[in-house]
Amino acid sequence: MRQRRMRTHVDASCGTLVARSLAVLAALAIAATLLVAPAPEAFAGTTSAPVWFPLRHNVNGDPIKVGCTYQSFGSQGGYDCGGYHPWWALDLMAPVGTPVYAAGAGQLTVVRSGNTGCSSTSNSVMINHGSGVYSYYTHLASITVSNGTWVTQNTRIATVGQTGLAGEGCAPHLHYEKRTGTTQSTAVSPGELKACRGATLTSYPRAWGLSTWQGIAWGTRYAYSDGTNCGAIPMKKPGEWNRYYNGSDHSALTGSPLAGYRLESTLGSLLASQAGGTVPIYSCNIGTDEFSSLQSNCEGQRVNGRLGFIYPAQPSGVVTRAIYRCRTGSGEHFNSPAATCEGQRTEHRLGYVISLV
């Protein structure tokens, strides 16, 4: 490249056995985050076309900005596309550390590794999807799977970095290509890249009313994905805190969703029992608007009950993400991992939850 409303599962006394079980499960959830496990390997020999958007949200929880594409124009931060790339490729702008996922199932080859920071040589991987189709990912900070691993579209394969960008300004991004061979000269249009947005299956660039990635002006389009299993509610982890939406209203639950609400995103995991450095967090109501609060009196509003326990400050030794309390222009509250509150008003940071991403 050249340059909402929240409804909650209110806790109740369910007996000593249940309480002890929840405590054990919460402890297991914390312990699991301390382990660095390799990405899960698909069944050997499984292949599928690279049709999934290779990023979800950026590491800050925000959507992904599209940079230079094929024959695109526009500039930002000193980068000028100026018709670059002259071959089919997508530059997806995201901070260092943003997870990268395989665009489809296949066998991964590590092309280059061992580079750090804004280096002159990039870390890169390629996936063989069968039938002569490959996907290529470069400028990576880290590669999280081994050479020869079989992956699926749900496998986290790497993180976004700046490697190979020493002569080009060092703006971190994922450079992505679909190929019909192993060299750059075989790059072709990536076509429609699918993404789940809550329960809705969409695809880019069609979601923007465009039929091609060619010529998209720098920074004019944003994309995100909630994964590849649209609307499915996975087996809940202890204290899992999900955000749901019914088309006009949000709810944040640690229990089952309300009727008519679909899964929008997972915020993270609250602890079911108090651990060192955590404080209670509550579900509250102000009129018909529900919101989350660290105050047991819900800031003078109606108390629905306790959601769980949250870290008010970022802990060490635990993988966490920040959660913010947000407010729309109409006054509805919702919670978000994005410090920008997805373009709405940021009231304040609630704290840190155990990351499940």
SEVO-877415 format. One record per residue (C-alpha): residue number from 0; chain; x, y, z. Coordinates in Angstrom, 1 decimal. Example, Ala and Ser with C-alpha at 12.3 -4.5 7.8 and 13.67 -1.06 7.14 Angstrom:
[0, 'A', [12.3, -4.5, 7.8]],
[1, 'A', [13.7, -1.1, 7.1]],
% end
This chain:
[0, 'A', [0.0, 0.0, 0.0]],
[1, 'A', [1.1, 3.6, -0.7]],
[2, 'A', [-0.1, 5.5, 0.7]],
[3, 'A', [-30.3, 0.8, 23.6]],
[4, 'A', [-31.6, -0.5, 26.1]],
[5, 'A', [-30.4, -3.3, 28.5]],
[6, 'A', [-32.4, -6.0, 30.2]],
[7, 'A', [-30.7, -8.5, 32.4]],
[8, 'A', [-30.8, -11.9, 34.1]],
[9, 'A', [-31.2, -10.7, 37.7]],
[10, 'A', [-29.3, -13.0, 40.2]],
[11, 'A', [-31.2, -14.8, 42.8]],
[12, 'A', [-30.4, -17.2, 45.6]],
[13, 'A', [-30.3, -20.7, 44.1]],
[14, 'A', [-28.7, -22.6, 46.9]],
[15, 'A', [-25.2, -23.3, 48.0]],
[16, 'A', [-24.5, -25.9, 45.4]],
[17, 'A', [-25.3, -23.6, 42.5]],
[18, 'A', [-23.3, -20.7, 44.0]],
[19, 'A', [-20.3, -23.0, 44.4]],
[20, 'A', [-20.7, -24.2, 40.8]],
[21, 'A', [-20.8, -20.7, 39.5]],
[22, 'A', [-17.7, -19.8, 41.4]],
[23, 'A', [-15.8, -22.7, 40.0]],
[24, 'A', [-16.9, -21.9, 36.4]],
[25, 'A', [-15.9, -18.3, 36.8]],
[26, 'A', [-12.5, -19.4, 38.0]],
[27, 'A', [-12.1, -21.7, 35.1]],
[28, 'A', [-13.0, -18.8, 32.7]],
[29, 'A', [-10.3, -16.7, 34.2]],
[30, 'A', [-7.8, -19.5, 34.0]],
[31, 'A', [-8.6, -20.2, 30.4]],
[32, 'A', [-7.8, -16.6, 29.4]],
[33, 'A', [-4.3, -17.1, 30.9]],
[34, 'A', [-3.5, -19.9, 28.5]],
[35, 'A', [-2.0, -19.2, 25.1]],
[36, 'A', [-3.6, -21.9, 23.0]],
[37, 'A', [-3.0, -22.5, 19.3]],
[38, 'A', [-5.9, -21.8, 16.9]],
[39, 'A', [-8.2, -24.9, 16.5]],
[40, 'A', [-7.3, -27.0, 13.4]],
[41, 'A', [-10.0, -28.1, 11.0]],
[42, 'A', [-10.4, -31.6, 9.8]],
[43, 'A', [-7.4, -32.3, 7.5]],
[44, 'A', [-8.4, -31.9, 3.8]],
[45, 'A', [-11.3, -29.6, 4.4]],
[46, 'A', [-11.4, -26.7, 1.9]],
[47, 'A', [-13.8, -23.9, 1.0]],
[48, 'A', [-13.6, -20.8, -1.1]],
[49, 'A', [-12.3, -17.6, 0.6]],
[50, 'A', [-15.6, -15.8, 0.8]],
[51, 'A', [-15.6, -14.4, 4.4]],
[52, 'A', [-14.4, -10.9, 5.4]],
[53, 'A', [-11.0, -11.6, 7.1]],
[54, 'A', [-11.4, -9.1, 10.0]],
[55, 'A', [-14.1, -8.7, 12.6]],
[56, 'A', [-13.8, -5.4, 14.5]],
[57, 'A', [-10.5, -3.7, 15.1]],
[58, 'A', [-8.7, -4.2, 18.4]],
[59, 'A', [-10.5, -1.1, 19.9]],
[60, 'A', [-13.9, -2.6, 18.9]],
[61, 'A', [-14.5, -0.2, 16.1]],
[62, 'A', [-15.4, -1.0, 12.4]],
[63, 'A', [-12.6, -1.6, 9.9]],
[64, 'A', [-11.7, 1.3, 7.5]],
[65, 'A', [-11.1, 0.4, 3.9]],
[66, 'A', [-7.9, 1.9, 2.6]],
[67, 'A', [-6.5, 1.5, -0.9]],
[68, 'A', [-8.1, -1.2, -3.2]],
[69, 'A', [-7.6, -1.9, -6.9]],
[70, 'A', [-7.1, 1.3, -8.9]],
[71, 'A', [-8.3, 3.4, -6.0]],
[72, 'A', [-7.7, 7.1, -5.2]],
[73, 'A', [-7.7, 9.4, -2.3]],
[74, 'A', [-5.3, 10.0, 0.6]],
[75, 'A', [-5.0, 10.2, 4.3]],
[76, 'A', [-2.1, 10.5, 6.8]],
[77, 'A', [0.4, 11.0, 4.0]],
[78, 'A', [-0.7, 8.0, 2.0]],
[79, 'A', [-1.9, 8.6, -1.6]],
[80, 'A', [-3.6, 5.7, -3.3]],
[81, 'A', [-3.1, 7.4, -6.7]],
[82, 'A', [-4.4, 4.4, -8.6]],
[83, 'A', [-2.7, 2.0, -6.3]],
[84, 'A', [-2.8, -1.0, -6.1]],
[85, 'A', [-2.4, -1.7, -9.8]],
[86, 'A', [-3.4, -5.3, -9.0]],
[87, 'A', [-6.3, -6.8, -7.1]],
[88, 'A', [-5.7, -6.3, -3.3]],
[89, 'A', [-7.5, -4.8, -0.3]],
[90, 'A', [-5.8, -2.8, 2.4]],
[91, 'A', [-7.9, -3.0, 5.6]],
[92, 'A', [-6.8, -0.4, 8.1]],
[93, 'A', [-6.7, -1.5, 11.7]],
[94, 'A', [-4.4, -1.1, 14.8]],
[95, 'A', [-1.6, -3.4, 15.5]],
[96, 'A', [-2.9, -6.6, 17.2]],
[97, 'A', [-6.3, -6.7, 15.5]],
[98, 'A', [-7.1, -10.4, 15.0]],
[99, 'A', [-7.0, -11.8, 11.4]],
[100, 'A', [-9.2, -14.7, 10.4]],
[101, 'A', [-9.0, -17.1, 7.5]],
[102, 'A', [-11.4, -16.2, 4.7]],
[103, 'A', [-12.2, -19.8, 4.1]],
[104, 'A', [-11.1, -23.4, 4.9]],
[105, 'A', [-7.8, -24.7, 3.7]],
[106, 'A', [-4.2, -25.5, 4.5]],
[107, 'A', [-2.0, -22.6, 5.6]],
[108, 'A', [1.6, -21.9, 4.6]],
[109, 'A', [3.8, -19.5, 6.5]],
[110, 'A', [5.5, -17.4, 3.7]],
[111, 'A', [7.6, -15.2, 5.9]],
[112, 'A', [7.9, -14.7, 9.7]],
[113, 'A', [10.2, -13.3, 12.4]],
[114, 'A', [9.9, -9.6, 11.5]],
[115, 'A', [8.9, -7.0, 14.1]],
[116, 'A', [7.6, -3.5, 14.2]],
[117, 'A', [7.7, -1.3, 11.0]],
[118, 'A', [10.3, -3.4, 9.2]],
[119, 'A', [11.4, -3.6, 5.6]],
[120, 'A', [10.2, -7.2, 5.2]],
[121, 'A', [6.7, -8.4, 6.0]],
[122, 'A', [5.3, -11.4, 7.9]],
[123, 'A', [2.9, -13.2, 5.5]],
[124, 'A', [0.8, -16.3, 5.2]],
[125, 'A', [-1.1, -18.0, 2.3]],
[126, 'A', [-4.0, -20.5, 2.5]],
[127, 'A', [-4.6, -23.1, -0.2]],
[128, 'A', [-8.4, -23.4, -0.5]],
[129, 'A', [-8.3, -26.1, -3.2]],
[130, 'A', [-9.3, -25.9, -6.9]],
[131, 'A', [-6.3, -23.6, -7.6]],
[132, 'A', [-7.6, -20.8, -5.3]],
[133, 'A', [-5.4, -19.2, -2.6]],
[134, 'A', [-5.8, -16.3, -0.2]],
[135, 'A', [-2.8, -14.2, 0.9]],
[136, 'A', [-2.4, -12.1, 4.1]],
[137, 'A', [0.6, -9.8, 4.8]],
[138, 'A', [2.0, -6.9, 7.0]],
[139, 'A', [1.2, -9.2, 10.0]],
[140, 'A', [2.5, -8.5, 13.5]],
[141, 'A', [2.2, -12.2, 14.6]],
[142, 'A', [1.2, -15.5, 13.1]],
[143, 'A', [-0.8, -17.6, 15.5]],
[144, 'A', [-0.9, -20.9, 13.7]],
[145, 'A', [1.8, -23.2, 12.5]],
[146, 'A', [3.0, -23.9, 9.0]],
[147, 'A', [0.8, -26.6, 7.4]],
[148, 'A', [-2.1, -26.1, 9.8]],
[149, 'A', [-5.6, -26.8, 8.4]],
[150, 'A', [-7.9, -23.8, 9.1]],
[151, 'A', [-11.5, -22.7, 8.7]],
[152, 'A', [-13.1, -19.3, 8.4]],
[153, 'A', [-13.4, -19.3, 12.2]],
[154, 'A', [-9.7, -19.8, 12.8]],
[155, 'A', [-7.7, -16.8, 14.0]],
[156, 'A', [-4.5, -17.0, 12.0]],
[157, 'A', [-2.6, -13.8, 12.8]],
[158, 'A', [-2.8, -10.2, 14.0]],
[159, 'A', [-2.5, -7.0, 12.0]],
[160, 'A', [0.9, -5.3, 12.0]],
[161, 'A', [3.3, -2.9, 10.3]],
[162, 'A', [5.9, -5.4, 9.0]],
[163, 'A', [7.1, -4.6, 5.4]],
[164, 'A', [6.0, -1.0, 5.6]],
[165, 'A', [9.3, 0.7, 6.5]],
[166, 'A', [9.3, 2.6, 3.2]],
[167, 'A', [5.6, 3.4, 3.1]],
[168, 'A', [4.8, 5.3, 6.3]],
[169, 'A', [4.1, 2.4, 8.6]],
[170, 'A', [0.3, 2.7, 8.9]],
[171, 'A', [-0.8, -0.7, 10.2]],
[172, 'A', [-3.2, -2.7, 8.1]],
[173, 'A', [-4.0, -6.1, 6.6]],
[174, 'A', [-3.1, -6.4, 2.9]],
[175, 'A', [-5.4, -9.2, 1.6]],
[176, 'A', [-5.5, -10.9, -1.8]],
[177, 'A', [-7.4, -13.7, -3.5]],
[178, 'A', [-5.3, -15.5, -6.0]],
[179, 'A', [-5.5, -18.3, -8.6]],
[180, 'A', [-1.9, -19.2, -8.0]],
[181, 'A', [0.8, -18.5, -5.5]],
[182, 'A', [2.2, -15.2, -7.0]],
[183, 'A', [1.0, -11.6, -7.0]],
[184, 'A', [0.5, -11.8, -10.8]],
[185, 'A', [-2.4, -14.2, -10.2]],
[186, 'A', [-4.4, -11.9, -7.9]],
[187, 'A', [-8.0, -11.6, -8.8]],
[188, 'A', [-11.1, -9.7, -7.5]],
[189, 'A', [-11.9, -10.9, -4.0]],
[190, 'A', [-15.6, -10.8, -4.9]],
[191, 'A', [-18.3, -10.5, -2.3]],
[192, 'A', [-16.9, -11.1, 1.2]],
[193, 'A', [-19.6, -12.3, 3.6]],
[194, 'A', [-20.0, -11.1, 7.2]],
[195, 'A', [-22.5, -11.6, 10.0]],
[196, 'A', [-23.9, -8.3, 11.4]],
[197, 'A', [-25.8, -9.7, 14.4]],
[198, 'A', [-28.3, -12.2, 13.0]],
[199, 'A', [-28.1, -10.8, 9.4]],
[200, 'A', [-25.8, -12.2, 6.7]],
[201, 'A', [-24.4, -9.4, 4.6]],
[202, 'A', [-21.6, -9.1, 2.1]],
[203, 'A', [-19.1, -6.3, 1.1]],
[204, 'A', [-19.1, -4.3, -1.1]],
[205, 'A', [-22.8, -5.0, -1.8]],
[206, 'A', [-23.7, -3.7, 1.7]],
[207, 'A', [-22.6, -0.3, 0.5]],
[208, 'A', [-24.6, -0.5, -2.7]],
[209, 'A', [-21.4, -1.2, -4.8]],
[210, 'A', [-20.8, -4.1, -7.2]],
[211, 'A', [-17.0, -4.0, -7.1]],
[212, 'A', [-14.1, -3.2, -4.8]],
[213, 'A', [-12.4, -1.4, -7.7]],
[214, 'A', [-11.8, 2.3, -7.3]],
[215, 'A', [-13.2, 2.8, -3.8]],
[216, 'A', [-11.9, 6.1, -2.5]],
[217, 'A', [-9.6, 5.9, 0.6]],
[218, 'A', [-11.4, 5.9, 3.9]],
[219, 'A', [-14.9, 6.3, 2.6]],
[220, 'A', [-16.1, 2.8, 3.5]],
[221, 'A', [-16.2, 0.9, 6.8]],
[222, 'A', [-16.9, -2.7, 7.4]],
[223, 'A', [-17.3, -5.1, 10.3]],
[224, 'A', [-18.2, -8.6, 11.1]],
[225, 'A', [-19.7, -10.4, 14.1]],
[226, 'A', [-18.3, -13.7, 12.8]],
[227, 'A', [-19.6, -16.4, 10.5]],
[228, 'A', [-22.5, -18.0, 12.5]],
[229, 'A', [-25.2, -15.4, 12.0]],
[230, 'A', [-27.7, -15.1, 14.9]],
[231, 'A', [-26.5, -18.3, 16.5]],
[232, 'A', [-26.3, -18.1, 20.3]],
[233, 'A', [-23.3, -20.2, 21.2]],
[234, 'A', [-23.0, -22.3, 24.4]],
[235, 'A', [-22.6, -19.6, 27.0]],
[236, 'A', [-19.5, -19.3, 29.0]],
[237, 'A', [-19.6, -18.5, 32.7]],
[238, 'A', [-20.8, -14.9, 33.1]],
[239, 'A', [-21.0, -14.3, 29.4]],
[240, 'A', [-22.5, -10.8, 28.8]],
[241, 'A', [-24.2, -10.4, 25.4]],
[242, 'A', [-25.7, -7.4, 23.7]],
[243, 'A', [-29.0, -8.1, 21.8]],
[244, 'A', [-31.1, -6.0, 19.5]],
[245, 'A', [-34.8, -6.1, 18.4]],
[246, 'A', [-34.5, -3.5, 15.6]],
[247, 'A', [-35.1, -0.5, 17.8]],
[248, 'A', [-33.9, -1.3, 21.3]],
[249, 'A', [-30.8, -2.9, 22.9]],
[250, 'A', [-30.5, -5.2, 25.8]],
[251, 'A', [-27.4, -6.5, 27.6]],
[252, 'A', [-27.9, -9.9, 29.2]],
[253, 'A', [-26.0, -12.4, 31.3]],
[254, 'A', [-29.0, -14.7, 30.8]],
[255, 'A', [-31.3, -15.7, 28.0]],
[256, 'A', [-32.4, -13.1, 25.5]],
[257, 'A', [-35.8, -11.5, 25.6]],
[258, 'A', [-38.4, -12.6, 23.0]],
[259, 'A', [-37.8, -10.8, 19.7]],
[260, 'A', [-34.2, -9.9, 20.4]],
[261, 'A', [-31.3, -11.3, 18.4]],
[262, 'A', [-27.7, -11.6, 19.3]],
[263, 'A', [-25.7, -8.5, 18.2]],
[264, 'A', [-22.4, -9.0, 19.9]],
[265, 'A', [-20.7, -10.5, 22.9]],
[266, 'A', [-19.3, -7.8, 25.3]],
[267, 'A', [-17.2, -10.3, 27.3]],
[268, 'A', [-17.5, -12.2, 30.5]],
[269, 'A', [-18.4, -10.9, 34.0]],
[270, 'A', [-17.3, -12.8, 37.0]],
[271, 'A', [-20.2, -14.6, 38.7]],
[272, 'A', [-18.6, -14.3, 42.1]],
[273, 'A', [-16.3, -11.5, 43.5]],
[274, 'A', [-12.6, -11.8, 43.0]],
[275, 'A', [-9.8, -9.5, 44.0]],
[276, 'A', [-9.9, -6.2, 42.2]],
[277, 'A', [-13.5, -6.5, 41.0]],
[278, 'A', [-16.7, -4.6, 42.0]],
[279, 'A', [-20.4, -5.4, 41.4]],
[280, 'A', [-22.2, -4.1, 38.3]],
[281, 'A', [-25.9, -3.6, 38.3]],
[282, 'A', [-28.8, -3.4, 35.8]],
[283, 'A', [-30.9, -0.3, 36.3]],
[284, 'A', [-33.9, 1.5, 34.9]],
[285, 'A', [-34.6, 5.2, 34.4]],
[286, 'A', [-38.1, 5.2, 33.2]],
[287, 'A', [-38.2, 2.6, 30.4]],
[288, 'A', [-34.5, 2.9, 29.6]],
[289, 'A', [-32.3, 0.3, 31.1]],
[290, 'A', [-28.6, 0.9, 31.8]],
[291, 'A', [-25.6, -0.5, 33.6]],
[292, 'A', [-24.1, 1.1, 36.7]],
[293, 'A', [-21.4, 0.4, 39.3]],
[294, 'A', [-23.5, 2.0, 42.0]],
[295, 'A', [-25.7, -0.3, 44.1]],
[296, 'A', [-28.5, 2.4, 44.2]],
[297, 'A', [-28.4, 2.7, 40.4]],
[298, 'A', [-27.6, 6.4, 40.7]],
[299, 'A', [-31.0, 7.0, 42.4]],
[300, 'A', [-32.9, 5.1, 39.7]],
[301, 'A', [-34.6, 1.7, 39.9]],
[302, 'A', [-32.5, -1.3, 40.7]],
[303, 'A', [-33.2, -4.5, 38.6]],
[304, 'A', [-30.4, -6.6, 40.1]],
[305, 'A', [-26.7, -7.5, 40.0]],
[306, 'A', [-25.3, -8.6, 36.7]],
[307, 'A', [-22.0, -9.9, 38.1]],
[308, 'A', [-18.6, -8.5, 38.9]],
[309, 'A', [-16.3, -6.3, 36.7]],
[310, 'A', [-12.7, -4.9, 37.0]],
[311, 'A', [-12.9, -1.1, 37.4]],
[312, 'A', [-9.2, -0.9, 36.4]],
[313, 'A', [-7.3, -3.1, 33.9]],
[314, 'A', [-5.9, -6.1, 35.8]],
[315, 'A', [-2.6, -7.8, 35.0]],
[316, 'A', [-2.3, -11.4, 34.0]],
[317, 'A', [-5.9, -11.5, 32.6]],
[318, 'A', [-6.9, -10.9, 29.0]],
[319, 'A', [-9.6, -8.2, 29.2]],
[320, 'A', [-11.4, -5.6, 27.1]],
[321, 'A', [-12.8, -2.2, 28.2]],
[322, 'A', [-16.6, -1.7, 28.1]],
[323, 'A', [-18.1, 1.8, 27.9]],
[324, 'A', [-21.5, 3.1, 28.8]],
[325, 'A', [-23.0, 5.0, 25.8]],
[326, 'A', [-26.0, 7.1, 25.0]],
[327, 'A', [-27.8, 7.8, 21.8]],
[328, 'A', [-29.2, 11.2, 20.7]],
[329, 'A', [-32.6, 10.0, 21.8]],
[330, 'A', [-31.3, 9.2, 25.3]],
[331, 'A', [-31.2, 5.4, 25.1]],
[332, 'A', [-28.3, 3.7, 26.9]],
[333, 'A', [-26.2, 0.8, 25.5]],
[334, 'A', [-22.9, -0.7, 26.3]],
[335, 'A', [-20.0, -1.0, 23.8]],
[336, 'A', [-16.3, -2.1, 23.7]],
[337, 'A', [-15.7, 0.9, 21.4]],
[338, 'A', [-14.3, 4.0, 23.2]],
[339, 'A', [-16.1, 6.1, 20.5]],
[340, 'A', [-19.4, 4.4, 21.4]],
[341, 'A', [-19.9, 3.7, 17.7]],
[342, 'A', [-20.4, 7.3, 16.9]],
[343, 'A', [-22.8, 8.0, 19.8]],
[344, 'A', [-22.1, 9.9, 23.1]],
[345, 'A', [-19.6, 8.2, 25.5]],
[346, 'A', [-20.7, 8.6, 29.1]],
[347, 'A', [-17.9, 6.8, 30.8]],
[348, 'A', [-15.9, 3.5, 31.0]],
[349, 'A', [-17.7, 1.0, 33.1]],
[350, 'A', [-14.6, -1.2, 33.5]],
[351, 'A', [-12.9, -4.3, 32.1]],
[352, 'A', [-14.5, -7.7, 31.4]],
[353, 'A', [-12.8, -11.0, 30.5]],
[354, 'A', [-12.3, -11.0, 26.8]],
[355, 'A', [-13.9, -13.8, 24.8]],
[356, 'A', [-12.5, -12.7, 21.5]],
% end
